Amino acid sequence: MTSFLLEWFKVLGLPRITFVVLLLLLLVWAAPILVINSVNSVDHQLLDVFIQHIPSGLGSFLVVIYKLSGVHVTGVLVLAVLFFFALKRFWQDLICLVFGTGGILVIVDQILKPWFDRPRPGGSLLSLTGRSFPSGHAAGSVVFYFMSCTMIAAHYPRLRWPLFVFSSLWVALVWSSTLYSRAHWPSDILAGAAVGYVWLTFCLAGFTVWERNHLSSSQRSS
């Protein structure tokens, strides 16, 4: 176990570990501030400016995107990718994706949101419940889409660029939809994206170490 952790930290590298430590310190420092949503806050101003510059037609489209990126539809996509991995017998990919998507839900919904307990913006276009910070849409989209792209592209290299370009555009639409629908503050999106990136890199680093050890074991047994 110790050797696995040491190799895992080595794969992560000092820059990523430093980023994680700084992010944690920033979240601890920002916790009391984020609960206070002053009308003159940067979050308020950025959200108002963003919404004002979105045409009504595009706004209606973004509301649809927000609904499509919800738990139920995203859950179907997760199951579809897991079924594909099972069909192809990509068992390690399947386990990593389950761990990654399940883990980010626990981190955001069960740990961070209750800890910060930040209210959502007022005047939402949808009936929303729950807390606001960090954005589960932002964190979950980073983890699921980019982890899926990384793993699928490892088996089908020609699909790398189409997958990542499409996923990047879709994630950008999801983030924009959460803002237009007033489901989240801009800082919720930034924090959710950062938390999602950290968890994604942790999972992929662990997956890399696991694959190396599995390959070494297979070579020794053969």
N, C-alpha and C positions, 0 to 999 in steps of 0.2 A: 504493500500500500504506500509506503514511504517513497519507494522508487518511482511509483506511478505519479505521485504528487510532484516530486522533483522534476520529472520529465514534462509533466503538464505545465508547471511554471516556466520551464525552459521554452516550451513551444509558445506559450503566451508572450514571453519576452518582457523586458523591463518597461518599454513605453506603454504597453497595454496595462500592465499591473499598476504603473504610476497613474494612468488615466482613471482606473477604477478607484484607487485611493482618493484621488482628488475629487472624483464625482461623489463618493460617500461623504467626504468632508463638506462639500458644497450642499448636499441634501440636508445634512444635519444643521448646517448654518442657516439654510433657507427655510426650514420647517416653520418657525414662528411667523415669518414674514408672509408666507404664501396663504395663510388663513385669512389675512386681512386683504380684502379686495376693494381697495379704494377706487373711487370713480376717476381719480387722477393718476392711477397707477399705469405703468407701461403696458401691462397686460390689457387693461381696459382700452387704452388708446389704440394699441396694435389690432385688437379684435375688431373695434369699430371701423378702423381704416380699411381693414381687409374686407369686411362685409360690404362696406359702401362702394368698393371698387369692383364688386362682382355683379355682372348683369343678371337680371332676374331669370332669364332662360338658363344661363349657366348655373345659377343658384338652385333651380329646381332639379337640374341634373345632379348636382352635388348632394342634395338631400337623398336622392335615389341611391347614390354611391354609398352614403352613410348607412342606409338601411341594408344594402347588399353586403357591407363589410361587418355586419353584426355577428353575434355569436353563432346563430343558427346557420346562416349561409356559409360563414367561414368554417364552421364545424363540418359541413358537408365536404368542403374542399380538403380539409385535413384528412377526413376519412377516405376520400378519393385517392389522395397521394399515398396514404398508408396502404390502401388496397393495391395500388400499383407496385409499391415496394414489396408487398407480400407475394404478389403474382410473379414478380421477377426474382423472388428469393433474396432480396437485398435486406437481410435481417438486421445487420448492424445499422444501416441507414434508418430502418423502421424504428428501432429502439431509440436511436438518438433523436429522431423527430418527435416521438412520443414524449421523451424526457424534456426536450426543448420547449415544445408548445405547452405541455402540462406545467412545467416549471415556471414559465413566465406568467401564467395565469395565477399561480400561487403567490409569486413574488409581488405582483401588482395588486391583485384583488384581496389577498389575505394578509399581506404585510404592509405594503407602502400606503395604499389608500386609507386603511383604518388609522395608520400612524399619523398621516398628514391631515386627514379629515377635512379636506378642502371642498367647499360647496361649488357646484357647477355655475357657469355664468347664467344670469337671468335672461328671460325672454327667449328660451330655446324654442325652436320650431317643432320639436318632438317632445313626447312625454318621456322624460328620462329620470331615472332614479340613480342612487349611488353617489359616490364621491368623485372628485374631478382629477386629483393629482396622484400619480402621473397618468397619462392617457394609456389605457389598455389597448385602444385601437392602434396607437403609434408603436407601442412596445411589441404587441402581438404580431403586427404586420411585418415589422423588421425581422423578428425571429422566424416566423413561419415561411414567408415568401423567400427570404434570402437563404435560409437553411435548406429549403426544398430545392432552390436553384443550384446551390453549391453541390448538393448530393446528386441530383439528376445530371448536372453537367459533368460530374466526375465519371459517370458511365457513358454519357453521350456528349463528348466535347463540342461537337458542331452546334449543339443547342445552347452553348454558354451565353453568347451575346444576345440572341433573341430572348432567352429566359430572363436575363438580368435587365435588359432594356425594358421589357414589358413589365416586369415586377417593380422596377424603379418608378415607372410612370403610374402604375396602379397604386403604389404606396403613397406617392405624392398626391394623387387624387383622394385617397383615404384621409390623409392628414388635412387636406383642404376642406373636405366634407365635414370633418369634425369641428373645424373652426366656423364654417358658414352656418352649420346647424346650431351653433352656440352650445355644443356639447362639452367643449373644453376651452380653456385659456391657452394662448400661445406657449406659455411656459410649461403647460401640461404636455404639449406635443414634444417640445424639446427634451424634457426630462424623460418622457416615455421612450423616445427614440434612443436616448443615451443608455437608459436601462436595458432596452432591447438589444442594443449593440453589444453591451457588456456581456449579457447572458448568452447571446449568439456566439461571441468569440470564446467564452468559457466552454460552451458545449462543443464547438468545432475543434477547439484545442484538445479537449478530452477525447473526442472522437478520433482525432489524428493519433494520439498516443495509444488508444485502444486498438486501432487498425495496425499500428506498427508492432505492438506486442502480439497480436493475433497472427500476423504474418510471420513473425519470428518463431512463434510456437509451431506453426504449420511447417515451416522449413526444417525445424529441429526434428519433428515427428516423422518427416518424410526422409 
